[in-house]
């Protein structure tokens, strides 16, 4: 393991803070959540930004706050509504945690967002990073934070020769972040670090000529800026072939809710089975068999579906099927017109959209 950064000398710390804060004041992107100090709004933006590009979050953050303007509105909403509003942003467990945390704020803190870091950290789904973001940006507290952008900036600035997202780089980055976060403008400092990583100290080709702290960058001095952090080993892609069952009853369609724990927990989907998969492990996202009460009619309603979930590359087709008996095992009849208000998995949403013509034909023929 490479040696961790040496203790920081005060002139270096002062120079980094002054350079980065002045640059941020001048160059920060004007993003909607940067115009508020409301901890609720900041919290939502941070959770969205952990998984989605800024351009997408710009639109979705505004939409989410229009739908749930306060933490109490979020707490009182049904989980399905929250998941439906989150659809397309991925990592649905985060949406469920947001909802659970909003309920804690309402019930245990009388609807007021807690201000001390320990209480913020104790909210469901809130980790070290989000605590740092909320406390520093909304409450001006000198709490540190580290995300992938900050790790990259530190790996280069302080020549931490470790792999991206490795425990060693995380440890070193948190030590550095805590040592560097200032008492004055800690929120701006944290955002400046992330902004530098997002816009200047970018993954492949950092724009060192426009960097406000280039004079102090050890990776640049050694000609290793674009080498660090070292690439992490990638998980091999798993190819999966699936079939989705479309069962209609008048104006209703049969859907099934995924188990609360696990991938896409709580979302709704067409009954789905994995037919083949390239990994040695048994099916990963769906079961291998239909529920016993389902039988295929043999008619293919749509083919050529493609979808990705983390390292799973999925191909699929939609089959017409029938239900013998009553829905069981999380299945339920839902009016076709209400599907959009439910949180549907991305794969099922694509399957339904691709089968729209077939669905219209089946409805006409009954
Ligand atoms: Fe990143 Fe280059 Fe700035 Fe170093 S000089 S921190 S590598 S942008």
Boltz pocket constraint, residues with backbone or C-beta under 6 A from the ligand:
constraints:
  - pocket:
      binder: B
      contacts: [[A, 153], [A, 156], [A, 157], [A, 200], [A, 201], [A, 202], [A, 206], [A, 207], [A, 208], [A, 211], [A, 212], [A, 213], [A, 214], [A, 215], [A, 217], [A, 218], [A, 219], [A, 220], [A, 225]]
      max_distance: 6.0
